[in-house]
Amino acid sequence: MKKILNEILDFFSDEENLEISRYDPLHLGAMIVIILFGMSLIFWLLWALLVFGGGIQSKVVPFLQILFTSKTAENFGYVGYPYEMGVFEGWITNVVTFCFLILVILGIWHVFKQAEETGK
């Protein structure tokens, strides 16, 4: 009984025990915000890369056919940039997102590499 009473008194006391690690609510809130931001960033990147305008995967084969065969962009519905782009609708967003995704992956790789080097 005395042990339980001491634990209750320790819980409500103002003295801090350095052996017990406690979390600051600010750190917890910041962690939640950073995680939500990171998840939103990944969702936007993948959506813009794989869904917007049919995704980049639907533009690769027609682009390669234009480069290596006698087909032209008009065969795939391309009339002009601001008007009708056919299969290539949204290619600018797809390419910019692809480049940005590469930068994000390299940044994450760099952070993990630094953490590995400092952890040794």
ABEGO torsion letter per residue (X at the ends): XAAAAAAAAAAABABBBAABBBBBAAAAAAAAAAAAAAAAAAAAAAAAAAABGGEAAAAAAAAAAAAABABBAAAAGBABAABBAEAABGAAAAAAAAAAAAAAAAAAAAAAAAAAAAAX
